[in-house]
Amino acid sequence: MDGTFRTDFQRNPASLKQHPALVLNADYRPLSYYPLSLWPWQEAVKAAWLDRVDIIAEYDEVVRSPSTVIRIPSVVVLKDYVKPQKRVAFTRFNLFLRDEFCCQYCGAKGDLTFDHVVPRAAGGVTSWQNVVAACSPCNLKKGSKSLRQCGLHLRKPPRPPAAEELRNMGRKFPPNHLHDSWMDFLYWDAELDA
């Protein structure tokens, strides 16, 4: 066998990793906005082959088997509706998303931690109503003091977010890469400019 014959069969997996598929629920809305519901191209092809999804849009690239050529899906829609969760888990990520990834005392973005509004030392509990995103300087300034003692003020009162509210909040933070074929499905229900 000569060398050129062998190189024809070598794959370039790095280029295929760059082709995720946007996954839509049966109502044509993404399963989640943040993080955006994406599948690797292999999962999308497998789901299409098993007739679990319909392919709505495709990339120009193809994958081949000895008997089949398939264009890589860029948007797929589930055939069966997945009911969204109503309960929002109390996690660090969801807390930061609720607070739009900014300090609830000064509005700074980045270098975030979380702070108990009523300090635990004073009987404060870890709950949606008592924990906010805070930058390190504000968190250090506040320490275990009350808001009045340290002179800080909350930008908005902490509260449990509704599941739909958190999903909509995620739309404000798109991932670094959005394929053109995804745009109609991500923002189809957004308000149009007059």
C-alpha positions as CSV (number, residue, x, y, z in Angstrom):
1,M,0.0,0.0,0.0
2,D,1.3,3.4,-0.8
3,G,1.2,6.4,1.6
4,T,-1.4,8.5,-0.3
5,F,-3.9,5.7,-0.1
6,R,-3.5,5.6,3.7
7,T,-3.9,9.3,4.1
8,D,-7.2,9.2,2.3
9,F,-8.7,7.3,5.2
10,Q,-7.2,9.4,8.0
11,R,-9.9,11.4,9.8
12,N,-9.7,14.9,11.1
13,P,-11.7,14.7,14.3
14,A,-10.8,18.2,15.4
15,S,-12.8,19.7,12.5
16,L,-15.8,17.6,13.3
17,K,-15.9,18.7,17.0
18,Q,-16.7,22.1,15.7
19,H,-20.1,21.1,14.4
20,P,-22.5,20.9,17.4
21,A,-26.2,20.6,16.8
22,L,-28.7,22.9,18.5
23,V,-31.4,20.7,20.2
24,L,-34.9,22.0,20.2
25,N,-37.8,20.6,22.2
26,A,-40.9,19.4,20.2
27,D,-42.3,23.0,20.5
28,Y,-39.2,24.3,18.6
29,R,-37.8,26.1,21.6
30,P,-34.3,25.2,22.9
31,L,-34.2,22.8,25.8
32,S,-32.1,25.4,27.6
33,Y,-30.6,28.8,26.7
34,Y,-27.8,28.9,29.3
35,P,-26.1,26.7,28.9
36,L,-27.3,26.4,25.3
37,S,-28.7,22.9,24.6
38,L,-26.1,21.5,22.2
39,W,-25.2,17.9,21.2
40,P,-22.0,16.8,19.6
41,W,-22.6,16.0,15.9
42,Q,-22.2,12.3,16.6
43,E,-25.2,12.4,19.1
44,A,-27.3,14.3,16.6
45,V,-26.6,11.8,13.8
46,K,-27.3,8.9,16.1
47,A,-30.6,10.4,17.3
48,A,-31.6,11.1,13.6
49,W,-30.7,7.5,12.7
50,L,-32.8,6.2,15.6
51,D,-35.7,8.4,14.4
52,R,-35.8,10.3,17.8
53,V,-35.3,13.7,16.1
54,D,-36.1,15.5,12.9
55,I,-33.2,17.4,11.2
56,I,-34.2,21.0,10.6
57,A,-30.9,22.5,9.3
58,E,-27.6,21.0,8.3
59,Y,-23.9,22.0,7.9
60,D,-22.2,21.8,4.5
61,E,-19.9,19.1,5.9
62,V,-20.7,15.4,5.6
63,V,-19.8,12.2,7.3
64,R,-19.5,9.0,5.4
65,S,-19.8,5.3,6.0
66,P,-19.1,2.6,3.4
67,S,-22.8,2.8,2.3
68,T,-24.1,6.2,3.5
69,V,-23.3,9.9,3.2
70,I,-25.0,12.1,5.8
71,R,-24.8,15.9,6.1
72,I,-24.0,16.9,9.7
73,P,-27.1,18.3,11.4
74,S,-26.9,21.8,12.8
75,V,-30.4,22.0,14.2
76,V,-32.5,19.1,15.4
77,V,-36.0,18.9,17.0
78,L,-37.1,16.2,19.4
79,K,-40.0,14.1,18.3
80,D,-41.2,13.8,21.9
81,Y,-41.8,16.8,24.1
82,V,-39.6,17.1,27.2
83,K,-41.5,18.9,29.9
84,P,-39.3,21.6,31.4
85,Q,-38.5,21.4,35.1
86,K,-40.6,23.7,37.3
87,R,-38.4,23.6,40.3
88,V,-35.1,25.6,40.1
89,A,-32.2,24.0,41.9
90,F,-30.4,26.2,44.4
91,T,-26.9,26.1,42.9
92,R,-24.1,28.6,42.6
93,F,-24.6,28.8,38.8
94,N,-28.3,29.4,39.1
95,L,-27.7,32.1,41.8
96,F,-25.2,33.9,39.5
97,L,-27.6,33.6,36.6
98,R,-30.4,35.0,38.7
99,D,-28.2,38.0,39.7
100,E,-27.0,38.3,36.0
101,F,-23.4,37.6,36.9
102,C,-22.9,40.8,38.7
103,C,-22.3,41.9,42.3
104,Q,-25.5,42.8,44.0
105,Y,-23.8,45.5,46.0
106,C,-21.7,47.4,43.5
107,G,-22.7,45.9,40.1
108,A,-19.2,44.7,39.2
109,K,-18.8,41.7,36.9
110,G,-16.3,38.9,37.3
111,D,-14.4,37.6,40.3
112,L,-17.8,36.6,41.9
113,T,-18.5,34.7,45.1
114,F,-21.6,34.6,47.1
115,D,-22.6,36.4,50.3
116,H,-25.2,35.8,53.0
117,V,-27.2,39.1,53.4
118,V,-27.9,38.2,57.0
119,P,-24.6,36.6,58.0
120,R,-24.6,33.0,59.1
121,A,-23.0,34.2,62.4
122,A,-26.1,36.2,63.0
123,G,-28.4,33.2,62.2
124,G,-28.7,33.8,58.4
125,V,-29.5,30.7,56.4
126,T,-28.3,29.6,53.0
127,S,-31.4,30.2,50.8
128,W,-32.6,32.1,47.7
129,Q,-33.9,34.8,50.0
130,N,-30.6,35.3,51.9
131,V,-27.8,34.7,49.4
132,V,-26.6,37.0,46.6
133,A,-23.7,37.2,44.1
134,A,-21.0,39.5,45.4
135,C,-17.5,40.5,44.2
136,S,-14.6,39.8,46.5
137,P,-14.0,43.4,47.6
138,C,-17.7,43.9,48.6
139,N,-17.8,40.4,50.3
140,L,-14.6,41.3,52.3
141,K,-16.0,44.7,53.2
142,K,-19.3,43.3,54.4
143,G,-17.7,40.3,56.3
144,S,-20.1,39.2,59.1
145,K,-21.7,42.6,59.5
146,S,-25.2,43.7,58.6
147,L,-25.8,45.8,55.5
148,R,-26.4,48.9,57.7
149,Q,-23.2,48.3,59.7
150,C,-21.0,48.2,56.6
151,G,-22.9,50.8,54.5
152,L,-23.7,48.5,51.6
153,H,-27.1,48.4,49.8
154,L,-28.6,45.6,47.7
155,R,-29.4,46.4,44.0
156,K,-32.5,44.2,44.2
157,P,-33.9,42.0,47.0
158,P,-33.0,38.3,46.7
159,R,-35.8,35.9,46.0
160,P,-36.3,32.5,44.4
161,P,-36.4,32.7,40.6
162,A,-39.2,31.0,38.6
163,A,-37.9,28.4,36.1
164,E,-39.2,30.4,33.1
165,E,-37.6,33.5,34.4
166,L,-34.2,31.8,34.7
167,R,-34.5,30.3,31.2
168,N,-35.3,33.8,29.8
169,M,-32.4,35.2,31.8
170,G,-30.1,32.7,30.1
171,R,-31.0,34.2,26.7
172,K,-29.0,37.3,27.7
173,F,-25.8,35.3,27.8
174,P,-25.3,33.6,24.4
175,P,-22.3,31.3,24.0
176,N,-19.2,32.5,22.2
177,H,-20.3,30.9,18.9
178,L,-23.7,30.9,17.4
179,H,-24.1,29.3,14.0
180,D,-26.3,31.2,11.5
181,S,-28.7,28.3,11.2
182,W,-29.5,28.6,14.9
183,M,-30.6,32.3,15.0
184,D,-34.2,31.8,13.9
185,F,-34.7,29.2,16.7
186,L,-33.0,31.1,19.5
187,Y,-34.7,34.4,19.2
188,W,-37.9,33.8,17.2
189,D,-40.1,35.0,20.0
190,A,-38.1,38.1,20.8
191,E,-39.8,41.5,20.4
192,L,-39.2,43.0,17.0
193,D,-37.8,46.5,16.5
194,A,-40.4,49.0,15.3
